[in-house]
Structures are given as structure tokens and as C-alpha cells.
Amino acid sequence: MNVFYNLAIYLYGFFIHCASFFNEKAALWVKGRKDWEAKLKSVLQGSNAVIWFHCASLGEFEQGRPLIEKIKIKYPQSKILLTFFSPSGYEIRKNYSGADVVFYLPLDTVYNARTFIDIVKPERVFFVKYEFWFNYLRELKNRNIPTYLISAIFRREQHFFSSIGKWSRQGLDTYKHIFVQDENSLSLLNEFGYNNVIVAGDTRFDRVNKLVAKAKKYDLIQVFKGEIPLVLAGSTWQADEDILASLSLTNFKLIIAPHEISESNLGSLMQKFSKYNPVRYSEANDASLKNARVLIIDNIGMLSSLYGYASIAYIGGGFGKGIHNVLEAAAYGMPVLFGPNYQKFQEAVELIQLKAAYSVNSTEELKEKLNLFLNDSVLLKETSLVSKKYVEQKTGATDIILNVV
């Protein structure tokens, strides 16, 4: 299995290099790892007490971020190294001030793992949620470097627990502690003999609570909203936008913060909502917003604060691979709506059970749920309180992890 795994890693690297000639994301993946040894030695030269955090991409970073920032405060003498596998995480967070060094993780070959750890010499290592790079993990274990998995969640259908999962479970064997989000994950790991498992919860709850406390104010958003209820559609994809465009915006205004902010997609959105005098945020002013019922956010970074202006949130991605972050909206206290592909997201499942969130399959279902809340102010208020309380009761995972570590 080691031979097959390493062969697969080399093939993956080969195909990524081939794809880099015509795929922008693959090109960033390759470029970011070029001459990585020399670059890493340069940025870590003379460093002691390095604490290494690894995240696959942006979503995992948001889970690791609360712990990174608390460790940075509590142990200021330590240097924080943050690595990403995906360009979508690295390119957005490469200037993140909470880490001393932000870097691409080299491909998981035996040579790269040994060389990387030789250079970094980490005191402790944190992998976030789903990352299992077996050569890195094996090398860390061989050197007795404490390694932790945080905000993890496990399901029986994962390869670790299949009839051929024994080799994969070697990755789990390397962790000193595994911090999971829920009791189901704990029970499953216990069943397979893992007793170094602690239910800490999801660190994202700590993160979103902090975002609410530090939310930015935007005067133009308040001007746009006025006295009319506001629906905020966050991280939308084309399928979400097509359904939203079929709505009749008679009793609310709509803000769309699309996942894709390319000029072509923004132009398409302006056309889809043309009958509602849409305005792009970068071009907005008091005069242009006077008759607009749709505002399109054409930048990255505002969304988490914008939920504070909304009455209801619609979260995109549910008609594709899966929904985006529902917690940011729930933390402000509001009903949350999304498409049918949400089952892998525990917080979405739990919010539905609490009747603070609803899945919709069509424009008609979305219209029905929106009117349910827009026409009943008491129900809207009660549901908003349930949503907010849910997030507040789930905070504290960061402190649990830090106390154990």
C-alpha cells in the first residue's frame, strides 16, 4: 500500500504540472511550490519553537484560525507556520497577520516530508479537519513530534472504516490527540480502538462569535436596506442565482455576494436582475441605490459583516457539491435557507432539526419559506433567537483544545 500511495502522489503531481499549462489554479499550485526548500530556509532561518498548522484550504483555515490566534497571544515567543495545500486558501490568506510564515505544503513524497520537517523542526503540529498526508504524518511520528487533529468529523462511510481501511488508519495512529466535533465521531473512533479522542466541538463557532463582536459597519448597506426587510444570499453559484432571479422582490430587498466575482459572472448577475435596477457595490452611492432592489457585492471580505443587516439568509452551494458557511449567518440570529445538498454539514442538519434552517429544492419552495418569515414577524423573531442561541451554546472548542495541548 505504501508503494501504491507514493505512486499515486507522484502521478497526482505529474497531472497537476500538465494541467498548469491551461488551468490557472493548477498553475498557481505549481508556481507556489517552486524552489520551496530555499524559500522555506530563508523565511525560517534561525527560528526556534515553530508551531505548524496545516489546512487544506480556506474553510479549514477558518476552523484553525481561533486556535492559531489564541496560541499566538499565549505563546508570543513561538513562531507560527501556516501551510495550505490549495491555492484557493493560500492566495487569499498569504498575508494573514496571525501567522509568521504562510507557505504551500510541498507534495507528500518521502523526500519532501523529511526535508520539510528537517527545515521547520516543529515543536507541535496541528492538522485541521480532513488532512491526512501519510508521509508527513509518518515522519512526524518517527521523530516523536506531538501532532494533533482538530475540528475533525468522522462518518462510517469514510475509507478509514471500510474493509480495506487498515492501512489508512495508520494516519490516525500518528496523532497524539484527535479533537472531534461530535459524539458520533467519538463513538466510531472508539469502536476501532482509538481512545485518544476528545469531543471539543467545532472551533468555527468560536470564530463566528468573534466575527459578530467585531462586525464592520457599512453606511451604504444601511442606505440600501432602508426600512425594508433584507435577504442576504451569500456564496452563491449559478444554480442558486437562477432560482433567486425567479423570485418576485415585492416585499424585500436582496443582496447577493457571489462565490465567483469574475467580471463575466458579475455581468451575468446584472443582466439576470436587470428589472430590479441592480447596483454593484463598487459603483454604489446614495443616488444609485435609491431605486435599486438588488445589490451585488463584487469583492471578497465583506460577507461576514453583511449578515448583521439581514433578516433572512440564503446560503449558496446546496445545488452543487455542498453548502457554504451557514454559521456566519446563524451567529447573527436569523433563519437560514439553502439548497438540498447539506447532509454532510452537521450544523445545517442541527439547525434544520431546530427549525431555524430549511432546505429548498425550487423557486416555489424558496418563495414559500421567505414569505413564511416575511409575513410573520413573531415567527421571524423567535426563529432568529433560536439560531443565535444555537451558535452561542456551541462555543468553547478552542479553549478545550488549548487546555489539553
Secondary structure, 3 states (H helix, E strand, C coil): CHHHHHHHHHHHHHHHHHHCCCCHHHHHHHHHHCCHHHHHHHHHCCCCCEEEEEECCHHHHHHHHHHHHHHHHHCCCCEEEEEECCHHHHHHHCCCCCCCEEEECCCCCHHHHHHHHHHHCEEEEEEECCCCCHHHHHHHHHCCCCEEEEEECCCCCCHHHCCCCCCCHHHHHCCCEEEECCHHHHHHHHHCCCCCEEECCCCHHHHHHHHHHCCCCCHHHHHHHCCCCEEEEEEECHHHHHHHHCCCCCCCEEEEEECCCCHHHHHHHHHHCHHHCCEEHHHCCHHHHCCCCEEECCCCCCHHHHHHHCCEEEECCCCCCCCCCCHHHHHHCCCEEECCCCCCCHHHHHHHHCCCEEECCCHHHHHHHHHHHHCCHHHHHHHHHHHHHHHHHCCCHHHHHHHHC
